[in-house]
Amino acid sequence: MITDSHPGDGTDGTPDSSVTFINVFEIDAEDVDAFVGKWEERARLMRDKPGFIDSRMHRSRATETRFQLVNVSHWESQEAWEAATADPDFTARTEAAPRRTSRPVTPNAGVYDVVVDLCAPRT
């Protein structure tokens, strides 16, 4: 395992219970813009939840890429993420989202822990 320790990030022996939520989306390139607009609405619901750290949606530069969108979010803990995603409004919007495009969107989601942390050298 490669790690570059930084104080407070969990790689230097200090506790870090944060988790990373990653969701990669199989979606037709022509549906991406509309999907991202609705995704942003759902993401704003999460932003105000306890334990939310940040979230970024990444878009492929190539339209032939299998996964056109990749969402990476950070949460203070697994419990905070679970509580936030249990919100009934968020759940309803998330369940409806894949059906609002010309073809169904296939999300591939999971919660992850950092196993390798490599940073640019500090000067």
Rosetta constraint file for C-alpha pairs under 8 A:
AtomPair CA 1 CA 115 HARMONIC 6.93 0.50
AtomPair CA 1 CA 116 HARMONIC 5.82 0.50
AtomPair CA 2 CA 116 HARMONIC 5.33 0.50
AtomPair CA 2 CA 117 HARMONIC 6.40 0.50
AtomPair CA 2 CA 118 HARMONIC 6.63 0.50
AtomPair CA 3 CA 11 HARMONIC 6.60 0.50
AtomPair CA 3 CA 116 HARMONIC 5.71 0.50
AtomPair CA 3 CA 117 HARMONIC 4.78 0.50
AtomPair CA 3 CA 118 HARMONIC 5.63 0.50
AtomPair CA 4 CA 11 HARMONIC 7.26 0.50
AtomPair CA 4 CA 117 HARMONIC 6.18 0.50
AtomPair CA 4 CA 118 HARMONIC 5.57 0.50
AtomPair CA 4 CA 119 HARMONIC 6.26 0.50
AtomPair CA 5 CA 9 HARMONIC 7.40 0.50
AtomPair CA 5 CA 10 HARMONIC 7.97 0.50
AtomPair CA 5 CA 11 HARMONIC 5.15 0.50
AtomPair CA 5 CA 12 HARMONIC 5.03 0.50
AtomPair CA 6 CA 10 HARMONIC 7.95 0.50
AtomPair CA 6 CA 11 HARMONIC 6.83 0.50
AtomPair CA 6 CA 12 HARMONIC 6.41 0.50
AtomPair CA 7 CA 11 HARMONIC 7.84 0.50
AtomPair CA 7 CA 12 HARMONIC 6.25 0.50
AtomPair CA 7 CA 14 HARMONIC 7.34 0.50
AtomPair CA 8 CA 12 HARMONIC 7.27 0.50
AtomPair CA 8 CA 14 HARMONIC 5.71 0.50
AtomPair CA 8 CA 15 HARMONIC 7.22 0.50
AtomPair CA 8 CA 16 HARMONIC 7.10 0.50
AtomPair CA 9 CA 14 HARMONIC 7.06 0.50
AtomPair CA 9 CA 15 HARMONIC 7.69 0.50
AtomPair CA 9 CA 16 HARMONIC 6.13 0.50
AtomPair CA 10 CA 14 HARMONIC 4.96 0.50
AtomPair CA 10 CA 15 HARMONIC 5.19 0.50
AtomPair CA 10 CA 16 HARMONIC 4.58 0.50
AtomPair CA 10 CA 17 HARMONIC 7.98 0.50
AtomPair CA 11 CA 117 HARMONIC 7.82 0.50
AtomPair CA 17 CA 76 HARMONIC 6.43 0.50
AtomPair CA 17 CA 77 HARMONIC 5.36 0.50
AtomPair CA 17 CA 78 HARMONIC 7.75 0.50
AtomPair CA 18 CA 74 HARMONIC 6.98 0.50
AtomPair CA 18 CA 75 HARMONIC 5.52 0.50
AtomPair CA 18 CA 76 HARMONIC 4.22 0.50
AtomPair CA 18 CA 77 HARMONIC 4.55 0.50
AtomPair CA 18 CA 78 HARMONIC 7.11 0.50
AtomPair CA 18 CA 113 HARMONIC 7.78 0.50
AtomPair CA 19 CA 74 HARMONIC 5.85 0.50
AtomPair CA 19 CA 75 HARMONIC 5.40 0.50
AtomPair CA 19 CA 76 HARMONIC 6.48 0.50
AtomPair CA 19 CA 77 HARMONIC 5.66 0.50
AtomPair CA 19 CA 78 HARMONIC 6.10 0.50
AtomPair CA 19 CA 111 HARMONIC 6.55 0.50
AtomPair CA 19 CA 112 HARMONIC 5.90 0.50
AtomPair CA 19 CA 113 HARMONIC 5.54 0.50
AtomPair CA 19 CA 114 HARMONIC 7.82 0.50
AtomPair CA 20 CA 72 HARMONIC 6.83 0.50
AtomPair CA 20 CA 73 HARMONIC 5.67 0.50
AtomPair CA 20 CA 74 HARMONIC 4.61 0.50
AtomPair CA 20 CA 75 HARMONIC 6.41 0.50
AtomPair CA 20 CA 111 HARMONIC 5.61 0.50
AtomPair CA 20 CA 112 HARMONIC 5.03 0.50
AtomPair CA 20 CA 113 HARMONIC 6.22 0.50
AtomPair CA 20 CA 114 HARMONIC 7.72 0.50
AtomPair CA 21 CA 71 HARMONIC 7.82 0.50
AtomPair CA 21 CA 72 HARMONIC 5.77 0.50
AtomPair CA 21 CA 73 HARMONIC 5.03 0.50
AtomPair CA 21 CA 74 HARMONIC 6.17 0.50
AtomPair CA 21 CA 75 HARMONIC 7.66 0.50
AtomPair CA 21 CA 109 HARMONIC 7.30 0.50
AtomPair CA 21 CA 110 HARMONIC 5.82 0.50
AtomPair CA 21 CA 111 HARMONIC 4.38 0.50
AtomPair CA 21 CA 112 HARMONIC 6.11 0.50
AtomPair CA 22 CA 70 HARMONIC 7.14 0.50
AtomPair CA 22 CA 71 HARMONIC 5.57 0.50
AtomPair CA 22 CA 72 HARMONIC 4.65 0.50
AtomPair CA 22 CA 73 HARMONIC 6.47 0.50
AtomPair CA 22 CA 109 HARMONIC 5.71 0.50
AtomPair CA 22 CA 110 HARMONIC 5.62 0.50
AtomPair CA 22 CA 111 HARMONIC 6.33 0.50
AtomPair CA 22 CA 112 HARMONIC 7.35 0.50
AtomPair CA 23 CA 70 HARMONIC 5.77 0.50
AtomPair CA 23 CA 71 HARMONIC 5.07 0.50
AtomPair CA 23 CA 72 HARMONIC 6.70 0.50
AtomPair CA 23 CA 107 HARMONIC 6.30 0.50
AtomPair CA 23 CA 108 HARMONIC 5.28 0.50
AtomPair CA 23 CA 109 HARMONIC 4.08 0.50
AtomPair CA 23 CA 110 HARMONIC 6.48 0.50
AtomPair CA 24 CA 67 HARMONIC 6.07 0.50
AtomPair CA 24 CA 68 HARMONIC 7.80 0.50
AtomPair CA 24 CA 69 HARMONIC 5.82 0.50
AtomPair CA 24 CA 70 HARMONIC 4.33 0.50
AtomPair CA 24 CA 71 HARMONIC 6.26 0.50
AtomPair CA 24 CA 107 HARMONIC 5.88 0.50
AtomPair CA 24 CA 108 HARMONIC 5.18 0.50
AtomPair CA 24 CA 109 HARMONIC 6.52 0.50
AtomPair CA 25 CA 67 HARMONIC 5.30 0.50
AtomPair CA 25 CA 68 HARMONIC 6.24 0.50
AtomPair CA 25 CA 69 HARMONIC 5.19 0.50
AtomPair CA 25 CA 70 HARMONIC 6.23 0.50
AtomPair CA 25 CA 105 HARMONIC 6.69 0.50
AtomPair CA 25 CA 106 HARMONIC 5.63 0.50
AtomPair CA 25 CA 107 HARMONIC 4.57 0.50
AtomPair CA 25 CA 108 HARMONIC 6.21 0.50
AtomPair CA 26 CA 66 HARMONIC 6.02 0.50
AtomPair CA 26 CA 67 HARMONIC 4.74 0.50
AtomPair CA 26 CA 68 HARMONIC 6.20 0.50
AtomPair CA 26 CA 69 HARMONIC 7.34 0.50
AtomPair CA 26 CA 105 HARMONIC 5.77 0.50
AtomPair CA 26 CA 106 HARMONIC 4.96 0.50
AtomPair CA 26 CA 107 HARMONIC 6.42 0.50
AtomPair CA 27 CA 31 HARMONIC 6.77 0.50
AtomPair CA 27 CA 32 HARMONIC 6.88 0.50
AtomPair CA 27 CA 66 HARMONIC 7.78 0.50
AtomPair CA 27 CA 67 HARMONIC 6.88 0.50
AtomPair CA 27 CA 68 HARMONIC 6.13 0.50
AtomPair CA 27 CA 69 HARMONIC 7.69 0.50
AtomPair CA 27 CA 103 HARMONIC 7.60 0.50
AtomPair CA 27 CA 104 HARMONIC 7.33 0.50
AtomPair CA 27 CA 105 HARMONIC 4.97 0.50
AtomPair CA 27 CA 106 HARMONIC 6.68 0.50
AtomPair CA 28 CA 32 HARMONIC 6.80 0.50
AtomPair CA 28 CA 68 HARMONIC 7.47 0.50
AtomPair CA 28 CA 103 HARMONIC 7.23 0.50
AtomPair CA 28 CA 105 HARMONIC 7.84 0.50
AtomPair CA 29 CA 63 HARMONIC 5.51 0.50
AtomPair CA 29 CA 64 HARMONIC 7.71 0.50
AtomPair CA 29 CA 68 HARMONIC 6.61 0.50
AtomPair CA 31 CA 35 HARMONIC 6.17 0.50
AtomPair CA 31 CA 101 HARMONIC 6.02 0.50
AtomPair CA 31 CA 102 HARMONIC 6.99 0.50
AtomPair CA 32 CA 36 HARMONIC 5.98 0.50
AtomPair CA 32 CA 68 HARMONIC 7.44 0.50
AtomPair CA 32 CA 69 HARMONIC 7.78 0.50
AtomPair CA 33 CA 37 HARMONIC 6.42 0.50
AtomPair CA 34 CA 38 HARMONIC 6.63 0.50
AtomPair CA 34 CA 101 HARMONIC 7.87 0.50
AtomPair CA 35 CA 39 HARMONIC 6.00 0.50
AtomPair CA 35 CA 97 HARMONIC 7.61 0.50
AtomPair CA 35 CA 100 HARMONIC 7.81 0.50
AtomPair CA 35 CA 101 HARMONIC 7.31 0.50
AtomPair CA 36 CA 40 HARMONIC 6.05 0.50
AtomPair CA 37 CA 41 HARMONIC 6.74 0.50
AtomPair CA 38 CA 42 HARMONIC 6.55 0.50
AtomPair CA 38 CA 97 HARMONIC 7.61 0.50
AtomPair CA 39 CA 43 HARMONIC 6.06 0.50
AtomPair CA 39 CA 97 HARMONIC 7.98 0.50
AtomPair CA 40 CA 44 HARMONIC 6.18 0.50
AtomPair CA 41 CA 45 HARMONIC 6.92 0.50
AtomPair CA 42 CA 46 HARMONIC 6.95 0.50
AtomPair CA 42 CA 90 HARMONIC 6.44 0.50
AtomPair CA 42 CA 93 HARMONIC 6.98 0.50
AtomPair CA 42 CA 94 HARMONIC 7.42 0.50
AtomPair CA 43 CA 47 HARMONIC 6.34 0.50
AtomPair CA 43 CA 55 HARMONIC 7.78 0.50
AtomPair CA 44 CA 48 HARMONIC 7.16 0.50
AtomPair CA 45 CA 49 HARMONIC 7.29 0.50
AtomPair CA 45 CA 90 HARMONIC 6.96 0.50
AtomPair CA 46 CA 52 HARMONIC 6.91 0.50
AtomPair CA 46 CA 84 HARMONIC 6.55 0.50
AtomPair CA 46 CA 85 HARMONIC 7.89 0.50
AtomPair CA 47 CA 52 HARMONIC 5.99 0.50
AtomPair CA 47 CA 53 HARMONIC 7.85 0.50
AtomPair CA 47 CA 54 HARMONIC 7.46 0.50
AtomPair CA 48 CA 52 HARMONIC 7.16 0.50
AtomPair CA 49 CA 84 HARMONIC 5.97 0.50
AtomPair CA 50 CA 80 HARMONIC 6.44 0.50
AtomPair CA 50 CA 84 HARMONIC 7.52 0.50
AtomPair CA 51 CA 75 HARMONIC 5.47 0.50
AtomPair CA 51 CA 76 HARMONIC 4.80 0.50
AtomPair CA 51 CA 77 HARMONIC 6.81 0.50
AtomPair CA 51 CA 80 HARMONIC 5.16 0.50
AtomPair CA 51 CA 81 HARMONIC 7.15 0.50
AtomPair CA 52 CA 74 HARMONIC 6.65 0.50
AtomPair CA 52 CA 75 HARMONIC 4.80 0.50
AtomPair CA 52 CA 76 HARMONIC 6.42 0.50
AtomPair CA 52 CA 80 HARMONIC 7.42 0.50
AtomPair CA 52 CA 81 HARMONIC 7.51 0.50
AtomPair CA 53 CA 73 HARMONIC 7.48 0.50
AtomPair CA 53 CA 74 HARMONIC 5.30 0.50
AtomPair CA 53 CA 75 HARMONIC 5.23 0.50
AtomPair CA 53 CA 76 HARMONIC 6.62 0.50
AtomPair CA 54 CA 73 HARMONIC 5.57 0.50
AtomPair CA 54 CA 74 HARMONIC 5.38 0.50
AtomPair CA 54 CA 75 HARMONIC 7.30 0.50
AtomPair CA 55 CA 71 HARMONIC 7.10 0.50
AtomPair CA 55 CA 72 HARMONIC 5.69 0.50
AtomPair CA 55 CA 73 HARMONIC 4.00 0.50
AtomPair CA 55 CA 74 HARMONIC 6.36 0.50
AtomPair CA 56 CA 71 HARMONIC 5.70 0.50
AtomPair CA 56 CA 72 HARMONIC 5.43 0.50
AtomPair CA 56 CA 73 HARMONIC 6.31 0.50
AtomPair CA 57 CA 69 HARMONIC 6.74 0.50
AtomPair CA 57 CA 70 HARMONIC 5.71 0.50
AtomPair CA 57 CA 71 HARMONIC 4.33 0.50
AtomPair CA 57 CA 72 HARMONIC 6.48 0.50
AtomPair CA 58 CA 69 HARMONIC 5.53 0.50
AtomPair CA 58 CA 70 HARMONIC 4.96 0.50
AtomPair CA 58 CA 71 HARMONIC 6.08 0.50
AtomPair CA 58 CA 72 HARMONIC 7.98 0.50
AtomPair CA 59 CA 68 HARMONIC 5.75 0.50
AtomPair CA 59 CA 69 HARMONIC 4.70 0.50
AtomPair CA 59 CA 70 HARMONIC 6.56 0.50
AtomPair CA 60 CA 65 HARMONIC 6.77 0.50
AtomPair CA 60 CA 67 HARMONIC 7.37 0.50
AtomPair CA 60 CA 68 HARMONIC 5.01 0.50
AtomPair CA 60 CA 69 HARMONIC 6.24 0.50
AtomPair CA 62 CA 68 HARMONIC 7.94 0.50
AtomPair CA 63 CA 68 HARMONIC 7.09 0.50
AtomPair CA 75 CA 80 HARMONIC 6.69 0.50
AtomPair CA 75 CA 81 HARMONIC 6.05 0.50
AtomPair CA 76 CA 80 HARMONIC 6.54 0.50
AtomPair CA 76 CA 81 HARMONIC 7.85 0.50
AtomPair CA 77 CA 81 HARMONIC 6.46 0.50
AtomPair CA 78 CA 82 HARMONIC 6.14 0.50
AtomPair CA 78 CA 111 HARMONIC 7.92 0.50
AtomPair CA 79 CA 83 HARMONIC 6.09 0.50
AtomPair CA 80 CA 84 HARMONIC 6.15 0.50
AtomPair CA 81 CA 85 HARMONIC 6.14 0.50
AtomPair CA 82 CA 86 HARMONIC 6.17 0.50
AtomPair CA 83 CA 87 HARMONIC 7.09 0.50
AtomPair CA 85 CA 90 HARMONIC 6.62 0.50
AtomPair CA 85 CA 91 HARMONIC 6.72 0.50
AtomPair CA 86 CA 90 HARMONIC 7.48 0.50
AtomPair CA 86 CA 91 HARMONIC 6.65 0.50
AtomPair CA 87 CA 91 HARMONIC 6.14 0.50
AtomPair CA 88 CA 92 HARMONIC 6.10 0.50
AtomPair CA 89 CA 93 HARMONIC 6.28 0.50
AtomPair CA 90 CA 94 HARMONIC 6.01 0.50
AtomPair CA 91 CA 95 HARMONIC 6.08 0.50
AtomPair CA 92 CA 96 HARMONIC 6.30 0.50
AtomPair CA 93 CA 97 HARMONIC 6.10 0.50
AtomPair CA 94 CA 98 HARMONIC 7.69 0.50
AtomPair CA 96 CA 100 HARMONIC 6.91 0.50
AtomPair CA 97 CA 101 HARMONIC 7.95 0.50
AtomPair CA 97 CA 105 HARMONIC 7.89 0.50
AtomPair CA 98 CA 104 HARMONIC 5.21 0.50
AtomPair CA 98 CA 105 HARMONIC 4.47 0.50
AtomPair CA 98 CA 106 HARMONIC 6.83 0.50
AtomPair CA 98 CA 107 HARMONIC 7.96 0.50
AtomPair CA 99 CA 103 HARMONIC 7.32 0.50
AtomPair CA 99 CA 104 HARMONIC 5.31 0.50
AtomPair CA 99 CA 105 HARMONIC 6.96 0.50
AtomPair CA 100 CA 104 HARMONIC 7.53 0.50
AtomPair CA 101 CA 105 HARMONIC 7.21 0.50
